Amino acid sequence: LAASQSGWCEVYDIYLSTAISTPWGTTNILRLTDLPSGAGFNFFTPTISPEAVGTQGDAAVYYFWPIKRQLVKSDGKTTNDKMQISASNVTAEFAGMIAAVIWYDTPIVIRKVPISIAGATADDCAVLWSGAVDSVRVTEKMIALECSSDFASLTTTAPRENMHTHCRFAWGDDQCTAIRFLAAHYKAKTVGSSSTTTVVKSADFTEDASAVGSFGTDLVNALADGSITTSSQRSGLSATSCKFYISTRPYGSVPTDRCNVKNNLSDGDRVQFGGTTAPSGLTFGTWYYVRDRDRNGFSIAATAGGTPIVLTTSGLAVTVTSEFGWEGYQVKSSKSSHWAFATDADWGTEVNGFYQIPDAQAGLENAALKPYIQFDFGSAKQPRVWRVSTLASVAMEELVRLISIFSSTDNSTWRHETYFEIPPVGGVLYDVLIPTAQSARYWRICIRSRWASSLYYKMLSKVYAYENSRHYWARGRITFASNTTTVALRGISRRVIESYSGEAHVAALPVAPASGDTFVIERGCGRTFNHCCERQNWENFGGFLDLPFQAVVR
């Protein structure tokens, strides 16, 4: 009643491993709400996993069941939130339904949705929780589900992760170990012409080489495919033998018709089939779309995210070919796929269910670490800005976390350039700044860890490299001299937001600087793990309570 009066309610999507009989028909997805409604509450299915891609955002009816939730444990370090979901077990209908369910590892998504918005859409909701059932306790009156959060669907991570936690030290203090007044960090300069209250221009700003709004020329995309090599890589499916499982149940039940073949595809990838006799419903040489993919197979649709095609025969000597492979050169911006490694040993040695880095690859600055991707630029280059992205629309545990970048002049002796912790959001380009990068022909990115210790093959989606540096003075301060020409600026200090070739963008000044004004600019630090790496302040890792390469066994 309180929910109905306040204009919102909660809906529960419970994804069962098999279909069961319910008061509302046979289904393998329970769609429930805490809003009393005899005919059911009309809303939309989740637009996130584990809802199948083809049914995300579809209209659905949610039926009332006396149900509530409570947080019973929260671990801020591991994000392993425990949720207890309690529901009625009083009536014979509910009791019979509950008895038919295999609850362990059942995915559940809980959302808050409006009931008073006219014309609500699938996006008019908030995901409150996403996870799976660990255990179940059933009594005569109620059922209690103990669940663990997966956090794969939420844009939140533990507050103690490095990217969300500041270093305990301040830039340049005794424990930071960076030297504040080092010549590279503290310089006197003179204002040039055309400055404004937020942009200070000076010919003395030579530390950066890029202009506002331009990264310059991407070195990676210009490379020949053969100039990008890896520790291992997965080729696409090329006339690979496959078999079809023909289901006796219609779509919407489990299982559906599937093409069974070991693969590294993603939902939405295109495949075509060949062979002696095509399965009914398929035509050899026609492009189809992958959906509901797992490592051992996938369903087939005529359109991306469409309804799986119903097959009645499995064909004869059928082969499958994918549109793309997952070679290293797929990280180029002109390619449509991504890089995935192929050799399990690249991820380490399996010991008691965990993958451990072999001794020969151990060490925080070891260029032998696998998996890696290497770029041969043909001649010495100085890429001081790298942009990297992981895959979009995959589970968080499949995303790359910590990378190490190395350079070499001879492809033998390697110099460690930097670390970078990639945030757990796929499909976004993140800037890796290396202001002091050496000029070298060979460059290598080693993958240190992922956001879980499990074995997955997907690595990087796209990689860019630019020689023009930027933001050398970002997060620092600019302080005008006590005797500078412009009286209103004497002794004035402002933080530096961005810096480029010939200019620094700063917090608003009282007046625009005039040509000839003098100032001192000093470097600063955002006091995050990646900012320390950008400044090569390796010793400052002691300023964090946790390190990215200590978070998992690998």
C-alpha positions in Angstrom: 0.0 0.0 0.0 2.8 2.4 0.9 4.5 1.7 -2.5 1.3 2.3 -4.4 0.7 5.6 -2.7 4.2 6.9 -3.2 4.2 6.3 -7.0 6.8 3.6 -7.2 7.2 -0.2 -6.6 9.9 -2.8 -6.9 10.0 -5.5 -9.6 12.0 -8.7 -9.4 13.2 -10.7 -12.5 14.3 -14.2 -11.5 15.9 -16.3 -14.2 15.4 -20.0 -13.6 17.5 -22.8 -15.1 14.3 -24.6 -16.2 10.7 -23.7 -16.9 8.2 -24.3 -14.2 4.4 -24.1 -13.8 3.2 -21.0 -12.1 -0.3 -19.4 -11.4 0.4 -17.3 -14.5 1.5 -20.1 -16.8 4.7 -22.0 -17.7 7.8 -19.9 -17.7 11.5 -20.0 -17.0 11.6 -16.3 -15.8 9.6 -15.2 -12.8 8.6 -11.6 -13.1 7.3 -10.4 -9.7 6.3 -7.2 -8.0 5.6 -6.1 -4.4 2.7 -3.9 -5.8 -0.7 -5.5 -5.1 -2.5 -5.9 -8.4 -4.9 -8.7 -9.4 -4.2 -8.4 -13.2 -0.5 -7.8 -12.9 1.6 -4.7 -13.3 2.7 -3.7 -16.8 6.3 -2.6 -17.3 9.4 -3.6 -19.3 12.1 -6.3 -19.0 15.6 -5.2 -17.8 17.9 -3.7 -20.4 20.9 -5.4 -18.9 22.3 -9.0 -18.6 21.1 -11.6 -17.7 18.1 -10.7 -19.7 18.6 -12.0 -23.2 19.6 -9.4 -25.7 16.6 -10.0 -27.9 14.1 -9.4 -25.1 15.7 -6.5 -23.3 13.3 -3.7 -22.9 10.3 -5.7 -24.0 6.9 -5.1 -22.5 6.2 -7.6 -19.7 3.6 -8.3 -16.9 4.8 -8.4 -13.3 2.6 -10.4 -10.9 2.1 -9.6 -7.2 3.8 -11.8 -4.7 4.3 -10.8 -1.0 8.1 -10.2 -1.2 10.7 -8.0 0.5 14.5 -7.6 0.6 17.1 -6.5 3.1 20.9 -6.1 3.0 22.4 -8.5 5.5 26.1 -8.0 4.9 28.2 -5.4 3.1 32.0 -5.8 2.5 33.3 -2.5 1.2 36.6 -4.1 0.0 35.4 -6.9 -2.2 31.9 -5.5 -3.2 30.5 -8.9 -2.1 27.2 -7.5 -0.8 24.8 -10.1 0.7 21.1 -9.7 0.1 18.3 -11.7 1.7 15.0 -11.9 -0.2 12.0 -13.1 1.7 8.7 -14.2 0.1 5.4 -15.8 1.1 5.1 -19.6 1.1 1.6 -19.7 2.6 -0.6 -20.7 -0.3 -0.6 -24.0 -2.1 0.1 -22.2 -5.4 3.2 -20.6 -4.1 4.4 -23.7 -2.3 4.1 -25.8 -5.4 6.0 -23.2 -7.5 8.8 -22.9 -5.0 9.3 -26.7 -4.7 9.9 -27.0 -8.5 12.8 -24.5 -8.6 16.5 -25.3 -8.5 17.5 -22.1 -6.7 21.3 -22.3 -6.5 23.1 -19.7 -8.7 19.8 -18.4 -10.0 20.3 -14.8 -11.3 18.0 -12.1 -9.9 17.6 -8.4 -10.9 15.8 -6.0 -8.6 14.6 -2.6 -9.9 12.6 0.4 -8.6 10.1 1.4 -11.2 7.4 4.2 -11.4 3.7 3.5 -11.4 2.5 7.0 -11.9 4.4 8.2 -15.0 2.4 8.3 -18.2 4.1 6.8 -21.1 7.0 5.3 -19.0 9.8 3.5 -21.0 12.2 0.7 -20.2 14.7 3.3 -19.1 12.4 4.8 -16.5 13.8 2.7 -13.6 16.7 2.3 -11.3 18.6 -1.0 -10.8 18.8 -1.5 -7.1 20.6 -4.9 -7.0 21.8 -7.7 -9.3 23.2 -11.0 -8.2 22.6 -14.7 -7.8 21.2 -17.1 -5.1 23.7 -18.8 -2.8 21.3 -20.7 -0.6 17.7 -21.1 0.2 15.7 -21.7 3.4 12.1 -22.8 3.2 9.6 -22.9 6.1 5.9 -23.4 6.2 5.2 -19.7 5.9 8.1 -18.2 3.9 11.1 -18.7 1.7 14.4 -16.9 2.3 17.0 -16.5 -0.4 20.5 -15.7 0.6 22.1 -13.9 -2.4 25.5 -12.5 -3.4 25.8 -9.3 -5.6 27.7 -9.5 -8.8 27.8 -5.7 -9.3 28.2 -6.4 -13.1 25.1 -4.4 -13.8 25.8 -1.5 -11.6 27.9 1.5 -12.2 29.6 1.3 -8.8 32.6 -0.4 -7.4 34.0 -0.7 -3.9 35.0 2.6 -2.4 38.5 1.3 -1.5 39.5 0.5 -5.1 42.5 2.7 -6.1 40.7 4.7 -8.7 38.1 5.8 -6.1 40.5 6.4 -3.2 43.1 9.1 -2.8 46.7 8.4 -1.9 47.3 9.0 1.8 50.2 11.3 1.0 50.2 14.8 -0.5 52.2 15.7 -3.6 55.8 16.5 -2.7 55.6 15.8 1.0 58.2 13.6 2.9 56.3 10.4 2.3 55.3 11.0 -1.3 59.0 10.9 -2.3 58.3 13.2 -5.3 60.5 16.3 -5.2 58.3 19.4 -5.4 61.0 21.8 -6.4 62.7 19.6 -8.9 63.4 21.5 -12.1 61.0 19.3 -14.1 58.2 20.1 -11.6 58.7 23.8 -10.9 59.4 26.4 -13.5 59.3 30.2 -14.0 57.6 31.3 -17.2 56.4 34.5 -19.0 53.0 35.2 -20.4 52.6 35.7 -24.1 49.8 37.5 -26.0 46.1 36.6 -26.3 45.7 35.2 -22.8 42.2 35.2 -21.1 41.0 34.8 -17.6 41.0 31.0 -18.0 43.7 30.4 -20.6 47.3 31.5 -20.0 49.4 31.5 -23.1 53.1 31.3 -23.2 55.8 30.2 -25.6 57.5 28.7 -22.6 54.9 25.9 -22.4 57.0 23.4 -24.3 56.4 20.3 -22.2 53.2 19.5 -24.2 53.0 19.1 -28.0 49.3 18.6 -28.7 46.8 21.3 -29.5 43.3 21.7 -27.9 40.9 19.3 -29.5 43.4 17.2 -31.4 45.4 14.2 -30.5 47.4 14.2 -33.7 48.1 11.2 -35.9 47.3 7.7 -34.5 50.4 5.6 -34.9 48.6 2.2 -34.4 46.0 2.4 -37.1 48.7 3.3 -39.7 50.6 0.0 -39.0 50.4 -3.0 -41.3 48.5 -5.9 -39.7 51.7 -7.9 -39.5 53.4 -5.2 -37.4 51.1 -6.0 -34.5 52.0 -9.3 -32.8 50.8 -11.0 -29.6 51.8 -13.7 -27.1 48.9 -15.6 -28.7 45.7 -14.7 -30.5 42.5 -16.4 -31.7 41.7 -16.7 -35.3 38.1 -16.5 -36.4 35.9 -19.5 -37.2 36.9 -20.6 -40.8 34.8 -23.4 -42.2 34.8 -24.9 -38.7 32.7 -28.1 -38.2 29.7 -27.6 -36.0 26.6 -29.5 -34.9 23.1 -28.3 -34.1 21.0 -29.0 -31.1 17.3 -29.1 -32.1 15.1 -28.2 -29.2 11.6 -29.7 -28.7 10.5 -26.6 -26.9 9.5 -23.2 -28.4 11.6 -20.1 -27.9 11.0 -18.7 -24.4 11.6 -22.0 -22.8 15.0 -23.6 -22.1 16.8 -24.7 -24.2 16.5 -23.2 -27.7 17.9 -24.4 -31.0 21.7 -23.9 -30.9 24.8 -24.2 -33.0 27.3 -26.1 -30.9 30.9 -25.1 -31.6 33.8 -23.8 -29.3 34.0 -20.1 -30.0 35.0 -16.7 -28.8 32.2 -14.8 -30.4 30.0 -12.1 -28.9 26.3 -11.5 -29.2 25.7 -9.6 -32.4 28.7 -11.0 -34.4 27.9 -12.3 -37.9 28.4 -15.9 -39.1 27.5 -17.9 -42.1 27.2 -21.6 -42.8 28.3 -24.0 -45.5 28.6 -27.8 -46.0 26.5 -30.5 -47.6 23.0 -29.9 -46.4 21.8 -26.8 -44.6 19.7 -27.1 -41.4 16.1 -26.3 -42.1 15.6 -22.5 -41.6 19.1 -21.6 -42.7 20.6 -20.9 -46.1 24.3 -21.5 -46.9 26.2 -18.3 -47.6 23.8 -16.0 -45.8 25.0 -13.9 -42.9 23.3 -14.5 -39.6 23.7 -13.0 -36.1 24.9 -14.6 -32.9 22.8 -14.3 -29.8 22.7 -16.0 -26.4 26.3 -17.0 -26.9 28.4 -19.1 -24.5 31.8 -20.8 -25.0 30.3 -23.9 -26.4 27.7 -22.5 -28.8 25.1 -19.9 -29.7 21.6 -19.4 -31.0 21.1 -17.9 -34.5 19.0 -14.9 -35.5 18.3 -13.2 -38.8 18.8 -9.8 -37.3 21.0 -8.4 -34.5 19.3 -9.2 -31.2 16.4 -10.8 -33.1 14.3 -13.9 -32.2 16.3 -17.1 -32.6 15.5 -19.0 -35.7 13.6 -22.3 -35.1 15.2 -25.3 -36.8 13.7 -28.7 -37.4 16.6 -30.5 -38.9 20.3 -30.3 -38.1 21.7 -30.6 -41.6 24.6 -32.6 -42.8 28.4 -31.9 -42.5 27.7 -28.3 -41.6 30.6 -25.7 -41.1 30.5 -22.2 -39.7 32.6 -19.2 -40.6 32.7 -16.0 -38.6 33.0 -12.5 -40.2 36.0 -11.5 -38.1 38.8 -13.1 -36.0 40.4 -11.8 -32.8 43.9 -11.3 -33.9 46.1 -8.5 -32.4 45.6 -6.2 -35.3 41.9 -6.1 -34.5 42.7 -3.4 -31.9 43.2 -0.9 -34.8 40.5 1.7 -35.0 39.7 0.7 -38.6 38.9 -2.9 -37.5 35.5 -4.2 -36.3 36.6 -6.8 -33.8 38.9 -7.1 -30.8 42.0 -9.0 -29.6 41.6 -12.2 -27.6 44.4 -14.5 -26.6 44.3 -18.2 -27.4 46.6 -20.1 -25.1 45.4 -20.8 -21.6 48.9 -20.8 -20.3 49.2 -17.1 -21.2 46.9 -16.4 -18.3 49.2 -18.4 -16.0 49.5 -21.8 -14.3 46.3 -23.2 -12.8 46.9 -24.0 -9.1 43.9 -25.0 -6.9 41.4 -23.2 -9.1 43.5 -20.0 -9.5 45.8 -18.8 -12.2 49.2 -17.8 -11.0 51.8 -15.9 -12.9 54.8 -18.2 -13.7 58.1 -17.3 -12.1 59.7 -16.3 -15.4 57.0 -13.6 -15.9 56.9 -12.4 -12.3 57.9 -9.0 -11.2 56.2 -5.7 -11.5 58.4 -4.5 -14.4 58.8 -7.8 -16.3 58.1 -7.4 -20.1 57.8 -11.2 -20.4 54.4 -11.1 -18.7 51.7 -12.7 -20.8 49.3 -12.1 -22.4 50.8 -9.1 -24.3 50.3 -7.2 -27.5 53.3 -5.7 -29.3 53.6 -2.9 -31.8 56.5 -2.5 -34.3 56.4 1.1 -35.5 59.2 0.5 -38.0 61.3 3.3 -36.7 61.8 5.0 -33.3 58.6 6.7 -32.1 57.8 8.5 -28.9 54.1 7.8 -28.1 53.4 9.9 -25.0 49.7 9.4 -25.1 48.0 6.0 -25.4 44.2 5.5 -25.6 42.9 2.1 -24.7 39.5 0.5 -24.3 38.0 -2.8 -23.3 34.9 -4.4 -24.7 31.5 -3.0 -24.2 28.5 -5.0 -23.1 30.5 -7.8 -21.3 30.4 -8.8 -17.7 32.7 -6.8 -15.4 34.9 -9.8 -14.7 35.8 -10.1 -18.4 37.3 -6.5 -18.4 41.0 -5.9 -18.3 42.1 -4.1 -15.1 45.9 -3.4 -14.8 48.2 -3.0 -17.8 52.0 -2.4 -18.0 53.5 -0.6 -21.0 57.1 -1.3 -22.1 59.4 0.1 -24.8 62.5 -1.3 -26.6 64.9 -0.1 -29.1 66.0 -3.6 -30.2 63.1 -5.9 -29.3 65.3 -7.5 -26.7 66.0 -5.1 -23.8 62.9 -3.6 -22.5 62.3 -0.4 -20.4 59.2 -0.2 -18.2 57.3 3.0 -19.1 54.2 3.0 -16.9 51.2 1.1 -15.3 47.6 2.0 -15.8 44.5 0.8 -14.1 41.6 0.6 -16.6 38.2 1.4 -14.9 35.6 -1.4 -15.0 33.5 0.2 -17.8 33.9 -1.3 -21.2 33.7 0.6 -24.6 35.2 3.8 -23.2 38.6 5.1 -24.3 40.9 5.9 -21.4 44.0 8.2 -21.8 47.3 6.7 -20.6 49.8 9.6 -20.3 53.6 8.9 -20.5 55.2 12.4 -20.5 58.7 10.9 -20.2 58.4 8.2 -22.8 61.6 7.3 -24.6 61.9 7.2 -28.3 61.8 3.5 -29.4 60.7 1.3 -32.2 59.0 -1.5 -30.3 56.2 -1.0 -27.7 54.5 -3.7 -25.7 51.3 -3.7 -23.5 51.3 -6.5 -21.0 48.0 -7.5 -19.2 48.6 -7.8 -15.5 45.1 -8.5 -14.2 41.4 -8.5 -14.9 38.6 -7.5 -12.6 38.3 -11.1 -11.6 40.7 -14.0 -11.4 38.7 -16.2 -13.8 40.0 -17.3 -17.2 38.5 -15.3 -20.1 40.0 -14.7 -23.5 38.8 -11.3 -24.4 41.5 -8.6 -24.0 41.6 -5.1 -25.5 39.1 -3.7 -27.9 40.9 -0.6 -29.3 44.3 0.9 -28.9 45.6 4.3 -30.1 49.0 5.9 -29.8 50.0 9.5 -30.3 53.4 11.3 -30.0 51.9 14.7 -29.1 51.8 14.9 -25.3 49.2 16.8 -23.2 48.3 17.7 -19.6 51.8 17.8 -18.3 50.9 20.6 -15.8 47.3 19.4 -15.2 46.4 19.4 -11.4 49.3 21.7 -10.7 49.2 25.4 -9.8 50.1 28.7 -11.4 51.3 31.5 -9.2 52.0 35.0 -10.5 55.0 36.9 -9.2 54.6 39.5 -6.5 56.0 42.1 -8.9 54.3 41.0 -12.1 53.2 43.8 -14.4 49.4 43.4 -13.9 48.8 44.6 -10.3 45.5 42.6 -10.0 47.5 39.3 -10.5 50.3 39.9 -8.1 50.6 36.9 -5.8 47.4 35.3 -7.3 47.5 31.5 -7.4 45.1 29.2 -9.4 44.9 25.5 -10.1 45.8 24.2 -13.6 43.0 22.2 -15.2 44.6 21.2 -18.5 47.7 22.0 -20.4 48.6 21.9 -24.1 51.3 23.2 -26.4 51.8 26.9 -25.6 48.9 27.2 -23.1 47.5 26.2 -19.8 43.8 26.2 -18.8 43.4 27.4 -15.3 40.6 28.3 -12.8 39.3 31.8 -13.4 41.6 34.7 -12.8 40.4 38.1 -11.7 41.7 39.7 -14.9 43.3 38.4 -18.1 47.2 38.3 -17.9 49.1 40.8 -20.1 52.0 39.9 -22.3 55.1 40.0 -20.2 53.5 39.0 -16.9 55.6 36.5 -15.0 54.6 33.5 -13.0 55.8 30.2 -11.6 54.0 26.9 -12.6 54.4 23.8 -10.5 53.3 20.3 -11.1 50.7 18.6 -8.9 49.1 15.2 -8.6 45.5 14.0 -8.4 46.7 11.5 -5.7 45.2 8.5 -7.5 47.0 5.4 -8.6 47.0 6.3 -12.3 48.3 9.9 -11.5 51.2 8.4 -9.5 52.0 6.2 -12.5 51.8 9.1 -14.9 54.5 10.8 -12.8 56.5 7.6 -12.5 56.3 8.0 -8.7 56.5 4.2 -8.2 57.6 4.6 -4.5 54.3 6.3 -3.7 52.4 3.0 -4.1 52.7 2.8 -0.4 50.2 5.6 -0.2 47.4 3.2 -1.1 45.8 0.6 1.1 45.4 -1.9 -1.8 47.2 -2.3 -5.2 45.5 -3.4 -8.4 48.0 -6.3 -8.9 47.3 -7.6 -5.3 43.5 -7.7 -5.6 43.4 -11.1 -7.3 45.8 -14.1 -7.2 47.0 -13.6 -10.7 
